[in-house]
């Protein structure tokens, strides 16, 4: 089969080798004669003499095809006992009632009709491709106002009208953008056969265009907006010429049948592989067009806000353990912590001397009394779990500082009540990933843990096997006189790990170094003005967040006296924390807005209440915008009892960034706190628009103070590239400081996305060489450097391109009459994905005495109120019996578990109101006649006919050589026998025990 005409030609070796392979395939029947000749002509076409009639000097261009609408379908991104005191607002309640009254005046039916746009699709327009006004990524769209080259929404609408008019009048003007590339004659035959693969032939007045060239490496250039310029083709005499993909001129007088035949031959036999994975149902969904009248940020780019410089005090200790040693030896009888029983009486007073000696016992016991001397169970740097109840802060404090002295990393967690607690499996996953094998607990907690019939503590679901160690004094060993803990200055070793529950229910461990721990205590001391021997009343959870930072850590650094109010006492006597402030003349109190609300409910003109000693009332959940109502109401009632306005100090915090901002206590009572009335409609688009309080859909927010000392803060766009926001734009707050978390333990990828963020300006330049940390808080920096928070990233729901916060929806639902319909304010709001968009779901516990008629009346009012105030529909509203939703260890609703039950169909509601027609506005389009058989139909047809669609084969092992003895054996037993004779000392595998050590063979 060798061609003698090739003997005189100088062909490269690779071309000759390829020709030999083609001849072999032809001889074996793997290829037809026609295919052989075609491939052969492609290989040698570049080396054949060119015919003289072809002008080599003609410009050879490749034209990038107009991206069809199907291209966007592949790359389309979708913007994926009493009422709850957190959301109590009389103003918002009045707004909800006014909205419902307006609905009654309009006589709107419930459920309300949807507002779906009609489809303007005509059969005469099927062959046209609309201008691609959304070809940019989400990141580019988010900075639309910053870029001058990005078309505005008005330009997009003008181009859309121009395209529609063009289609109606039958215009076929080509507006294809082309990119010129020089090509040699070697690929001419191949590219000439690749003309017009995806051209759709219709009956148009002008002949179809054969000039588009499709290639895997072609660059798709976006068509210029508002321009329909046509390019002139070179002419030969009087004949008008058009160019092929290789720049070869052809006559435009081509009959439609011949052109159709060319396109048929050009169509590939096998479509691209990605077409088999296109969701046909997704293609039919109506695309939500952005509102051209939506508000857009107009301010200048914000500047990073820097906090005051962190001062250095000479008597500050070099580490927190050194502070404990100082106060434990200098002032051993000074009170450190006072715990209360359920009757409000002092139960135990822990002095600094007792804390120091007990912490030393814990450190010595966990290092030397667990395991053997040769193989101790706990070594410095290991992680141990701290499992203590909320009514025993003294035992927790001794265990925590004992771990610090032993250089062991404590991981505080909640007490497991049952083997199947909500979220318990995720906590166990965290313990397993941290390598925890020992759990420290108190005697009372150890006795209260669930046990098996044999008296042993069973292994909880998803938990690793733990050794439970009781840290009571009678169970601890007194360290010898020659043993002393090694107290070092603060370094970058991990001090402790604080757990965080994500939106999807997963639990992460935030690592905090010893340097960050000490710096955070110093920053809080400077911001709050803490001094020695001050008394602080703590109502918060002392195992994490603000309660841990103020009540356990910063208090020891400044030798303060902490009065701990357990949660059980607050249930019996909500005024107990106010009584302890008066009794101990406390200077500082750490509470939440719920505690202030409960005190208002229980207040009955009680005498002998004097809050004049308070200089700082820290509101830990000040980041919740609905906490302002509790602060205002508490001030109105207790201002006559000595409470001053400047005393209330909201703060914002997150597990990753620790304390983000806090309002400083001032002596100037004439300086009012910062607050703003913002439009909820603007907030849904991430834009700040000041409104009046008379409007129904407004959100009143208060400031959470200034940036922490030694920190830098900015706000970046929540999605995409971390670009700085404008001054009137809502973004995610980011902090750069030493006093922050370091990483998510064992998760380097998530750590990089959260703890290693480099905010950039509009030009793409980073604002700092040091990384910032995402706080998970949505807000902005207002005038005077005041920080405002309007929501959290975990509560963000993006519905049809608009942002809604779950806390805002909860506040509106709880403000609907009757306000006590929801049992103890237990309500959950989350979103589920339906038709590639988020839908709002509300689940609430109804009172036991509620009737079905009352339930549906309340649900109807909730739908009306949410539609009027938030302009969003509710997909599902479900009511369940009281005390049936999964709870967190502190009694709240476990949101992720509730969502999982809803998705699984295991929620078992007693009343359900589904309203998909009010929120699902992107229903599939009416089916149209398909121009040709799609790839999905081809695949189904092949499956039905029994054809094999694809097959896989391994590579050829090659010839067996004599020096490779292993390849001569066909069975595994023969290989093992040969290996045992030739390499008897070769290690097959190594078995590790639970301590990651080799087991003896």
TASUL-V910573 format. One line per field, one symbol per residue. phi: phi as a letter, one per 20 degrees, with the letter a starting at -180 (. if undefined). psi: psi as a letter, one per 30 degrees, with the letter a starting at -180 (. if undefined). burial: + if it has 24 or more other C-alpha atoms within 12 Angstrom, else -. Layout:
phi=???
psi=???
burial=???
This chain:
phi=.feffefeeedffffffffffffffffenfbefffffffffffeffdefffffeefeffdcddfffffffffffdfddfi.cffffdfbffffffffffffffffflefcfffedeefeeccffdfeedfffecffffffffdffedfeefeffffffffffffffffemfcfedfedcececeffdfffffedelfdfdecedfeffedeecdbfdfeedffffmccfdeeefddmeeedcdefenefcffedffffffffffffgffdfgffffdefffffeffefefffeffcfcffffdfedfffffdefefffbfffffffffeecfeffdbcddefenegebdeefffffffffffffffecddndffcffcdgnfdceddcffdcfffffffffffffeldeecfceffecfcffmffffffffffemfcccebefffffeffcegenefffffneffddecedfffeddffffeebfeedffceffebcdeceefenfdddeecfffffffffffffffemfcfmfdceddefeeblffffeedeffffdledddedfffffffcfeffffffffelfeccdcdfffffffffefclfeldcdfffdbdeefeffffeffffffffffedffeofdffffcfccbbgfdlfebbfefceefeefffbbddffffffdmcecfcdffffeccecdfdndffgmdccbccffdmffefeefdcebefccdafebfdaefmcffffffdecddfcefenefebeefdcfemdeabdefmmfecddrcffeecddlndecdfffffffffeefffeffflmebccbcceclmbfcecdcceeffeeefffffffffffffffffedlbedfbccdcffmdffdegeofeefffffffffemdflfebccecffeceddfgfffdfffbfefffffffffffneefbbcbefffnffefedffffeedfffffffffeecfefeebcedefemcfeff
psi=gkjfffefkjkleeeeeeeeeeeeeeefgfkleeeeeeeeeeegefglkkkffkjffkkjkkkklkjlffeffegkkkh.ellkffgkjeeeeeeeeeeeeeeeefhklkkkllikkljiklffgffkklkjfhflleeeffheffkffkkleeeeeeeeeeeeeeeeggkhkkhkkkkkkkklfegeeefffhkiegkjklilelklkgfkkklfgkkjkkkkkgkhkkkkkkkjbfkkllkafggkklkfikleeeeeeeeeefkkekllefffgkjeeeefkkkjkkkfgkkkkfllklkkkkllkjljkegklfleeeeeeeffeeifgkkekklkafggkkekjjlfeeeeeeeeeeeeefefgkaleeikeklkflkkkjjklfgifeeeeeeefeeeeghkjkikllkkelfhlkgeeeeeeeeeffhkfkkklleeeeffkkllffglklklkfllkkjkkkglefflkkklffkkkjjllkaglkelkklkklegfkkljkkkleeeeeeeeeeeeeefhklkglkkkjflkfflbeeeeefedeeeeghljkjkjleeeeeejfgeeeeeeeeghkfkkjllfeeeeeeeefkhhklhjjgffkfjjkjehffjfgfeeeeeeeeeegefggklefejjllklleegbjelkkkklfjffjllklkjkkeeeefggkjjkalffleiljklllgalklkglkklklkfkbkikkllfhkklkkkkjleillelkkgieeeeefefikjkllffgkkflfkllkkfgkkaljakggkkkkfalefgkkjjhfkkkkeeeeeeeeffkkkfgekjhgjkkklklkkhglkkkkkklklkfgkleeeefeeeeeeeeeeeeefhklkekjkkllkhfkkllfgflkjeeeeeeeeefggeilfkkjkiffffjghlklkklkkflkleeeeeeeeeefgkkellkkllkflkklefjffffkfleeeeeeeefeeifgkkelkkkafghlkkk.
burial=------------------+--++------------+--++-++++--------------+++++++++---++--+-++--+++++++++++++++++++--+------+++-+-----------++++++++++---++++++++---++++--++-++--++-++----+-+++++-----++--++++++++++++++-----++++++++-----+-++-+---------------++++++++++++------++-++--+---------------++-++++------+++---+++++++--+-----+++++++++++++--+--++++++++--+----++++++++++++++++++++++------+++++++++++++++++++++++++++++++++++++++++---+++++++++++++++++++++++-++--+-------++-+--++-+++++++---++-------+-+--+--+++++++++++-+-++++++++++++++++++++++-++++++++++++++++++++++++++++++++++++++++++-+++++++++++++++++++++++++++++-------+++++++++++++++++++++++++++-++----+++++++++++++++++++++++-------+++++++++++++++++-----+++++++++++++++++++++++++-+++++++++++++++++++++++++-----+-++++++++++----+---++++++++++++--++++++++++++++++++++++++++++++++++++++++++++++++-++++++++++++++--+----++-+++++++++++++++++++++++++-+++++++--+++++++--+----+-++++++++-++++++------------------------------------------------------------------------------
